[in-house]
Amino acid sequence: MTEARPIVVAEDIHKYYGDLHVLKGVSLTVHPQEIIILMGPSGAGKSTLLQIIGTLERPDAGKLFLFGNDVMAMKQNAIAKLRNQKMGFVFQFHYLLPEFNALENVMLPALIGGENEDVAKERARQLLERLNLGHRIEHYPDQMSGGEQQRVAVARALINNPELLLADEPTGNLDVRQTHLMMDLFQQLCKEEGYSLVIVTHNPEFRKIADRLYTIIDGQILEGYHL
């Protein structure tokens, strides 16, 4: 049986900010339906690596292949299209637009990608119901709890049916109960919907759902090691 093509192949990634060498030859491979957890101290390069994988930052050296595409050889408009169609992002701060209700916030990436409004609306409605937010569809961010807002952000990340979900401290502002609910949700999405997940977190509880755990220390990556 042929092994499935990796979703992400990052090889010898280096990143500088001025004289600061943030990533020092990091390599990482992500396979389909795999949960990768990145841990490590603040400033070690975890979020920078996640942003490079998500094409929000460009490495200064190294190779990056996403879904079989050589990202370093692609034009910016092609990279933007790949990011919109194939990837979803969840951050510590949900970044919901306050003037839009839950349904409208979730629909936005689909509309940006050129999807028909009625199709986008139905998909957004289904996702919100899937995440137990059917009763919040017409509510605005300031009318929802922190956990509800973060679930809306997850629905928004999933609207375009991405193959890869990238999450940066997704439970950083949630209490213990909401954190465990979010962890269960991520694990369920990976198993039932077939997503691959890369999660940056300081929370040791996430080790429980990891297929592979990496710790980044001083810009270098160590597999299986944790502080």
N, C-alpha and C positions, 0 to 999 in steps of 0.2 A: 504494500500500500504506500503510495507517494505521500510524503509528509507535506502538510499544508505550508504554503509560502508564508514567511514571517510578515507581520504587519509593519514592524519597525526594525531596521538594522542601522544602528549608529556605530561608527567605527572611528576610534582615536579622535574624539571630539575635543577641540580646544576652544576656549573663549576668553577673551581679554576685555577688560574695561579700563582703558588707559594702561597703567603699569600693573594693574591687578590681574593676575592669572587665575581666573575663576574656575575653569574646567581644564584639567591637565591630562588629556588623553583618555577620555571616558568612552567606553564601548558598552552597548546595551542592545539586546535583541528581545523583541516582544512577539509572541506567537498568538494565533487566534484563540479567543476565549480564555485568555490568561490574565490573571490579576497580579500586577507588579507593584510592590510597595517600595517607595524610596524614603529612607529616613536619614537622620543625621542632624548635627547642630545647625543653628542659624548661620547663614553666610557660607555654608559649605558648597553651595552650587546646585542644590536640588531643584529649586524653582527655575534656575537658568537652564538646566538640562530639559526640564519639562517644556519650557517655552521654545527651545530649539526643536524638540520633537514635534511640537505643535506648529512649527514654522512661524512663530511670532518673533523669534530671534534667529539670526544667521550665525553659524559657527565661523570662527576665524580660520580653522583648519579641521580636516577630517572629512568623513563621508557620511551621508545620511540618505537612506533609502526608505520611502514610505509606500506601502502597498505595491512594491516592485518598481517604483519610480525613483530615479536619481534626482533628488531635490536640488542638489547643487548645480545641475545642468538645466533646470527649468526656469522659465520666465515668471515674473512676479504675478501676472494675471492667471497663469496656470496653477501656481502655488495657491493663490487665493481661492480658486475654484476647488482644488483638491481639499483645502482646509474646510470649506463650507460644506462640501458633499460627504466627506469621509470622516471628519473629526467633530467631536463635541467637547466643550470646555465647561468645567465647574470650578469656581474659585471660592476662597474663604468668604469673600464678600459677594453676595449674590448678583450685584450689578443689575437688578431689575430696574426698568424705566418707571419712575413713579407716576407718570401721567398715563400709563397703560395698565389695564387690568391683567389678571393672570393669563387669560386666553390670548390677549394681544401680545404680551411679552413672549409667550411660547411660540406664537406664530412667526415672529419677526425673522428668524434666520431662514425659514422656508420662503418667505416673501422675498427676502434679499436674494435667495437662490433662484428666483423666477417661478416658484410654484404658484399654481392657481389658488386664489384666495379661499374659495370654498373647500378645496382639498386640504389646504393648510389649516383651516379652521377645524375641520373634522378630525384631522390627525392630532391637533393640539388638544381638542376636547377628549379624545380617547386617551392620550397620554396623562392628562390631568386626572381623569377618572382612574386610570391604572395606578396612579400614585396617591389614590385616596384624597384627591382634591376636587372632586366633582362639585362639591358644595362651595368652592372658592373661585369658580371660573370667572365670575364678574367682579371679584374683589380686587382692590388695588393693594400694592405692597404694604402700605402703612395700615392696612386692615387685617394683615396676617401675622402670625407668629414667626419667629426666626426659623423654626423648623419647616413651616409651611413655605416660607419664601425660598428656602434652599431647595425644597422639592420642586417648586416652580422652576428654579434655575436648572435642575436636573432634567425636567421635562423639556425645557428650551434646548438643552444640549443634545437631546435625543430626537428632536423634531425632524431632522433630515436623515434619520436612520444611519447614523455613523457606524463605522467599523471599529473606531477607536475613541474611547472616552478618556480625557485627561482631567485630573482633579487635583487642585493645589490647595491643601489644607481645607477640604470641603466641610469638616466638622469643627473648625477652629472657633466658631462663634456659637456652637450648640451645646446644650447641657448633656449630661450623661445619657439620659433616655433617648433624646433625639439623635445623639451620636450612634447609639446601637441600632436605632431604626435605619439610619443612613447606611451603616455598614451592611445590614441585612439587605437593604435595597440594592446596593452595589453588587453584592454576591448573587442575588437573584437575577439581576439584569445580565450578568456574565453567563450564568448557567442557562437561563431560559431564552434570552434574546440573542446570545452569541456575540456580545460585545467583548472587546479587549479593553482592559483598564490599566492605566498607570496613575498611581495615587501618591502624591507627596504629602507626608504627614509627620507630625511630632508624636502622634498618639500611638502608644505601643499596642493598644487594643487591635489595631489593624493587622498586626501579625497573624491574627487568627484566620483571616480570609485570604492571606497571600499565597499565591502559587510559588512566587519567588520574592525574597526580601533582599534589598540592597541597602547598604549604608554608604552615604557619600561623606567623606571627611577630607577637608582641605583640597577639594576639587578632584578627588579620586574616588573610584567606586569599588566597594568590597561586597561580594556576594555572601549572603547568609550571616554577615556580621552585624551585630547591633550593640548600641551603647548600653 
